[in-house]
């Protein structure tokens, strides 16, 4: 792939820390890995389609081109099926102005009607401040009265997630992934799937440099696009078969809890009880001094507890 195009895709999908690691060690990333990054980590739906189209038009790798075409068709088909009217289906709108706000819910007969509900919500409640960190979801749901128990099924069909500026972030649709992205007639069970020498696109892990060191202070954006802080625990730097880093969020109330007085409590309440799996392309390495005051206090206490109780570090 042309280096300009490669950089365009990396800048749109990867954190600055990961981009720097790729440049510094002159890491060779394949066209197929770029495709995976574009499909998985593009910041919104339209950017995803744009990057996929760029890859499809510029790659010389046959496998990458074929998969890019599949991904583009998959994304378009998800949205088409979601938006189309469907017998016995309605649309549910769920609005959160900020993460801690009450979730407002409304029903609409059509997808366009659901979008209007959000518009009118903002206009009716003039004090609302919908923005980049707001979220609203439009879900399609099946509405029927079951006649017998055999008719009972989940009523969720699919959903679209937007930010408060009405930018479409992602689309999901029931069972569509199995139809368009994974290999035809693949009947491997979960265990066999993990050791398959030719894994399906959706189960692949991109080949990326492992740039995190144990106890790095990191930040990442959560579902609402709000910056969160954590510490990375790298248990074995030579073996990384996961797409995610093992991280402990810097929550002062939980980390500074005085009940953590033993090795057992340290692992149960913090290492196992609090950990999150954060995908590498979302992670930036920062310094302790970059942390807000509460997060700094949590970090200092976590390091003290780790030195005291973590015998396997």
N, C-alpha and C positions, 0 to 999 in steps of 0.2 A: 504494500500500500504506500502511496505517496506520503512523504513525511509530513507535509502540510495537512493532508486529510487525517493522518494518524493523530497529529496533535489536536486537530479540531475535535475529534471524537474523545480523546483523553480529557481535554479541558471541559467538555460537556458532561462527562460521566464520572470522573475520578477526582478525589481530593487533591489539594496541592501537595501534600506529603507523598502521596502515591506517585503523582506526576514527577516530583523531584527524584524519587527513588528510581523511576524508570530512566530518567535522563542521566543521572549520576553514574549508574552502573552500565549505561548503554544497553539496557535490557531489551531483548528482541521479542516483540509481541506480535503474534500472528494475526492475520486478517480475521480468522475465525474467533479469536479472543476479542478483537475489536467489535465484532458483530455481537458477541455475548454481552459486552459492556454496554453497547448502544441499546440493546433490547432490554437489559435488566436495570440499568442505572440512568437512563435519560431522565432529565428532570420533569418532563411532562410529555403528554401524548403526541403533540405535534412535533416536538423535537425528536422524539423517538422515531416517528415515521420519516422525518427528514434525514436523520443519520442512517437509518436502514437503507433508504434510497441511495444515499451517497455511496455507501459500501457496495450495494448491488451494482451500481454503475461503474465503480472503479476497481474492484477486486479482480485479480486474475486467477484466483483460486476457485475452481469449479464448485467444490463443496460449499464454500462460503457464499458464493453467488446463489446457489440453489436454496440454501437455508435462509438467506436474506429475503428471497422472494416469498418463501413460506411465512416468514415472520411478518412481512408487510401484509400479506393476505390475512394472516391470523388477527392482526391488530384491527384491520378494517372490518373483518367479519364480526369480531366481538362487538364493535360499536354499532354496526348495522343491526345485528340481532337484538341488541339492547334497546335501541331507539324505536324499532318497528313495533307497531301495535300488535298485540297477541291476544287471542281469545282468553277470556277469564283472567286477564292480568291488569294490574294497576301499577302506578309508580308512587313510591314513598320517598318523600324528601326529608332528609335529616340535616339540620343546620347547627353548627357550633361556631359562634362568633369568636370565642377564644377557648383554649383547652378547658378552662374551669367553668365555662358558662353552661347554662341549662340547654340541653339539646331540644331544639324545636322540631316538631314533626308535622308534616302535612301530606295529604293524599292528592293525586292528580290522575286524570284518565289517560293522558298522553305524556310523552317525554317532553315535548315542547311546553305543555302545560306545567310540568314540574319545574322547568327552568323559569317560567314566569312567576311561579310561587316564590322562588328565591328573590327575584327582582322586586316583586311587590312587598315581600317581607322587609327588605331594606328600605323601601320607600315609605311603607306604613309606619315602621318603627324608626323614626328619624334619628334616634340616639344611637342606633347600631353603627358599628365601625367595622364592616367587612373588609378584610385586606389579605395580604399574602399569607398570613399565619392563621386565617380563618379556614374552615373546611365545611363543605356541604357535599352530601352523598345523595345520589338519585338511584334508588334500588327498584328493580322490577320484581313484583311479587305476584304469585298466582293466588287467585281468590275463588275458592270453590267450597262447597259443603260435601265432605266425604260421605258416601253412602254406606260403605263398610270399611273395616279396618285395612283391608288390602289396598284401598284407595289412598290411604294416608301417606303423605310424602312431605319433604321440606318444600316450603312455598317460595324460597328465594330463587330467582332466575339469573340475576346478574346485577351489577351496579357500576356507576361511574362516580369517581371522586374528583372534585374541583377545589381549588383554593377560593378565597373570598373575592378574588378579582375575576372569577369565572374562567380561569385557566384550567382546562381539562388535564388532570394529572395521570389518571390511570383508569382502565376499564377491565372489568371481570365479567365473564359469562359462563354459566353452568356447563361443565363437561366439555367445553370447546377445545381446551388445550390438548386433550387426548386425540382429538380428531385431526388437528392440523400440524402440530409441532413434533410429536414423537413418532418413532418408526412404526410403520404399518404392521399389524399382526404381532406386536411385541407382547409376549406372555410371560416375561420374566417376573419372578416374585421379588420382593423388596431386597432380600439378601443377595440374590443373583444380580440384581440391578446394580448394587454397589460395587461389584467386582467385574462388571461387564467391560470388555476391552474396547467397545465402541459405544459409549454411553449416549443416550438420547440428548438432544440439545438442552432440554429443560433441566437435566440432572448434571450437566457438566459444571466443572469449576474452572474459571479462567486461569491461565498460567500467568501469575503476577509475582513480582518480587515481594518477599515477606519483609516489610520494612520496619515492623514493630519490634522493640526490645522489651524485655520484662520490666514492668512498672513504669512504662512510658505514660505520661499524662496526655490524654487525648480529648478531642471534642468531636461532636457529630451532630447533625440535625435530626430531630425526631419527626414523627408523623406530621406535626404541625409546622415544620420548618424552623423550630426553635432550637437554639444551640444548647446541647447538653454536655456534661463533663464526666469523665470516668478515668479509671486506671486500667491499663491492659496487663493481663497476666499471661505471659508466654511460658508455658510449661515445658515445651521442647522446641527449640528454634530450628531443629533439623527436620522435624516431621510436622508438616502442615497439610492435612488433607481436607481441611474445612474451608468454606468460603467466608467464614466469620472469625473475628477475634473474640477472645473470652475477656469480658470487661466488667469491672465493678463500678457502678455509678457512684458519683461523689455526693451522696445524700447525707448531709450532716446529722440529721435526726437519727438515722439508723446506724451510721458508722461511729458516731460519738456516744452511742448507748452504753451506759456504764455496766450493763449486764454482761458484756462480752469480757469475761474474765478467765477463759480457759481456751485451750486449743480446740476443743470440741465446739464451743460456742462460736469461735472465730470462723471455723469452716462452715458450720451449719447456718449461721445467721448472715455471714458476709460472703464468703467465697462461693458457697453453693446457693444460699438463700437469696442473694441479691444479684447474681451475675446476669448479664445480658450478652447475647451473641450479636455483635455488630459487624456488618459486612465491610471488608477492607476498603473498597472504593469510597466509602462514606467517612473514613477516619482521617483526621488531621492530628499530627503530634504538636503539642504546645508545651510551654514551660509552666512550672508551678506559679510563677508570678503573673501569668495570664489569667489565672483563675479568679472568679469572684470570691469575696471574703469567706462566705459560708463553705464554698467548695474547697478553698485553701485549708480551712480548719479540718474538713473531712479528710482531705488528702494527707495532712500531717498525722492525723490519728490513725488512718489506715496504714501508713508506713510504719508507725510505731507498733501497731498490733501485728503486722506482718513479720517484722523483725523478732517479735517476741514469741509468736505462736507458729509461724510457718517453718517447720523443720525440714520441708522437702524442697525449699527454694535453692 
